[in-house]
Amino acid sequence: MWEAYKKGFKAYLQLEKSLSGNSVEAYVHDIEKFTQFLVTNKIEKNPNEIELHHLEDFLKWINELGMTPSSQARIISGLKGFYKFCIQEQLSAANPTALLESPKLPKHLPDTLNLEEIEKIINAIDLSTSEGARNKAIIETLYSCGLRVSELVNLKLSCLYFEVGYVRVIGKGDKERLVPIGSSAIKYIKIYMENVRVHLTVKPGFEDIVFLNRRGRKLTRVMIFTIVKKLAKKAAITKNVSPHTFRHSFATHLVEGGADLRAVQEMLGHESITTTEIYTHLDREYLRETLQQFHPAFKWK
């Protein structure tokens, strides 16, 4: 019974919601976690028979498994999405998730890098190697355009419009947007393409991908994380640095410089302005730190 519902939900996410493959798999995995709980506890109920107390017992179960509050919140979001689908398709008469509460999550601001730290990371790259030339182009692109990792690894040659200073990016849900790209990033992408990429034997299917590994295939997300982590360590940066840190830094520096929030939203590819508004909080924190440092009468608890 559950398998048929899961297949329908997956198709709904792909076709009607136009979610990316990663997002679809995450939602389906959340439902599979719940069905695992039902089997483990010998609860023989189809989706239409699930009640609030079953869901609350499930939350206790995943909490006892040691799942973090953020993971629990994501699973609850997945269950709510599933039952929204069930109600919409008239597969369930009631929504048992309506009164289900997510755990309270602490609001914490992500680490950002200042210009000096970004330069340290770039200077840590060994440019005597072909990978070094590629990695410099990668870091410059991450910071210049504020791309997600998935957008970077899928960046296409046919989407580079250097003559007008833009790249076309395929973001979440296969939504496309045009993002300005700086002259420094353009310069190092061209160096990589003309001196390194041109000598690679590109595997079929990857001819249009910008950044390739030495075997002529697309880089993985994990590889980008590894490159960034190694460079941050080499540069003696003690902050928790990931590819996403460059995206946060890109947005933070724009907001701190006075950029319009709507423009930042457009460049980041955020569907909602509320997602972008975290950077106004970062900006306020920056202002407070500035006052603390330079204003003789300003005190903060």
N, C-alpha and C positions, 0 to 999 in steps of 0.2 A: 504493500500500500504506500509506504513512505517513498519508495523508489520512483513511483509514477509522479508523485507530488514534486520530488526533487528535480526530475527531468523537466517538468513543466515550469518550475521556478527558474531553472537554468536558462531555458529558452526565453522566458520572460525577461530576464536580466540582459540577455544578449540582444534580443530583437527589439523589445519595447524600451528598455532603459538605456540601450547602447553602451553598456559598461565594457571596460577593457577585460581581456582574458584574466588578468591577475585579480581584478575586483570580483569577477564572476566566481572564480575558484575560491576566493576568500569567503564569500557569502554561502556557497554550497558547503564548504568545510564547516561553517558554523552550524548548519542544520545537521550535518553528519555527526558532529559532536553531541548534539542533543539526542539523536537516535541511538548513539552509543550509550548514553546515559539510560535511555529507556530499556535497552537490551540488558545492560548490566544489572538493572534493578527489577527486571522481569515485569516491566509495565507494558502491557499489550494494549496500546491505544493508537488509533489512527489520528492524523492531524486535527480532524473535526471533533475529536473527543478530549483533546488536551485542555486542561483547566489551569487557572493561575497557580494553584498550589503545586502542580507538576513542575512548572517553570521555576518557582521559588526553590523547590527541592533541587532542581538542576543547578541553580546558581550556588547553592550551598555545596553541592558536589564538586563543581569546578573550582570553587574557592578552596576546598579541602585538598584538591589536587595541586594547589600552590599557584594557580593562575593569577596573574597580576590584575589589579583593578582595570587597567586600560584594555587588557585582553578580554576581560569579562564584559566591559562596556561595548567592545566591538562585536562580541557574540550576541549580546542583547539587541544591538542594532540589526544584526543579520536575522534574528528571529522576528523582529518587528517587520522587517522587509518581507520576510516569508509570509507572515500572516496578512500583510497588506495585499500581497499577491493572491492569497487564498480567498480573501473577502471579495476582491475585485473579480475573480473568476468564479465566484459563488461555490467554492469548494469547502468553505467553512461558514457556518451561520454566525459565529461569534468570534471576537478577537481576544484570546486570552492574554495577549501581551499589552493590552490597553493600559493596565494598571501596574505593569512591571517596571520597576525603578532601576535605573543604572546606578552603579556605585559612584560616589562623589570622587571626582578626579582632581588632584592638586593642579593648579594652573602654574606651569613653569615655562619660562621663556627659553627658547633654544639658544645654544652658544652661537655667537657670531664672531667673525674674524675682522680685525681692522686691516687697513691697507698695508701696514708694515708686516703683519703676520701673513697676509696673502703673498706678499713679495718674498718673504722668507721661504714659503712653501715652493713658490716658482723657482727660486734660486737653488733649491735643494735638488732640482731635477738634473740628472746627468745628461747633458746635451750631446755627449760624444757617442751615444747609442741611438739606434733608430727608434727604439721605444721611448727614449727621452724626448725626441722631437714630437712624437705623437702625444706623449703625456703633457707636454707643455701646451700643445694646442687644445687638449681636453680641459685642462685647468682654466686656461684663458676663456674657453667657451662657456664653461660652467658659471664662471663669475660674470662674464660679459652679458650673458643672456638669461641667467637665473633658471636654467633648465632643470627639470626632474631627471633622475638617472635614466629612466626608461626613454625619455625624450632624447637624451644625448646618444644612447647606444643605437637608437633607431633613426638618427639624423641622416638625411639622404643628400647626396651630391646634387640631385635635381631640385632640392629645396633651398639651395644656397644662392641668394641673390646679392652677391657682394657688390655689384655695380650700383645698387641702391641702398646697400647697408642693412639688409634684412635677411632673416632665415625663416622658412616656413616650418612650423613645428606641429607634430601630431601628438596631442596631449591625451588626457583622460577621456575615455569614451569616444576615442578616435576623432575628437574635435580639433580642428586646425586653427592655428593663429599665426600671425606674422609678428616676429620679435626683432627689434633692432639689434644689430651686432656691432661691437666696437672695432676700431681700426687695428688694435693690437691682436684681438682674436682672429680677425681676417688674415693678418700678416702671418701668424703662426700656423693657421690651418693651411694656408697656401704653401708655406715652407714644408709642412708635413706631406701634403699632396704631391708636391713637385720633386721632393728629395727622398721620400720614404715609400709612400703608398704606391707610387708609380712602378716601383721595383717588386711589389708583392704579386704572387700568383693568386689572383682572387678566385675563390670557390664559386661555383654557379649559385645564383640566388643572392649573392652579396655584392654584386657589381655596383649598386647604387648607394651602398652604405659608406659613410665617411670614415669612421674610425674602425680599423680592423686589427685583429691579432696577427702574429707572425705567420699563421697558417692561412691567412686570407679570409678569415671568418669574422662575423660580428662579435664585438666584445660583449661579455656578459655583465649584468649588474654587479655581480660579486667581484669581478675583475676591477671595475671602477672603484668600488669600495676599498679593495686591497691597495690599488695604486695610491689613492688619497691617504689612507691610513699610514702607509709606509713613508710617504713624503712628509706628512705632519710629524711623524716620529723623528725623521731625519732632520727636520727643521727645528726640533726641540719645542714644538707647540704642545702645551700641556692640556689644552682644551679638548673636549670630545669632538673631534673633527670627522665629518663624513661628507660625501658628495652633496648632501642636502644642506650642509653648513654654508656652502658657497651660494646656494639659492637664498638662504636666510640672509646672508651678508649682502647680497645683491639688493634685496628688497629693503633691508634696514638702512643701507647707505642712501638709497633713493629717498626714503621717507625722511631720514635725518637731514637730507639736503633740501627738503621742501617739495618733493614730487607730489603731484596729485594722486590721491589714493585710488581713484578710478583708473588712472593710467597704469599704476603698479598692478592693480587687479588684472587688467588686460594683458600685461606682459607676463604675469605669472600663470595666466590661464585659470584663475579661480572662478568657479561658477557663481559664488556668492561673495559679496563685498565683506560679509562678516568674517570670512576666512582671512581676508587680507588685513582686517582691522587689528590682528595681533601685532602688526608692525607699528601701529600707533601706540600700543602699550610699550613696545620696545623703545619707541621714541620718547615716551614720557619718562621711562626709567633713565634714559640717557640724559634728559633734561634735569632730572632730580640729581643724578650723579654730578652733573656740571655745577649745579647750584651748591651742592655739598662741598665741592672742591674749591669753588671760587667766591662764594658769597659768605662774608664773615658772620652774618646774622642768621643764616639758614641752618636749622637743625631738623633732623628727621629721626624718629624713634628707631 
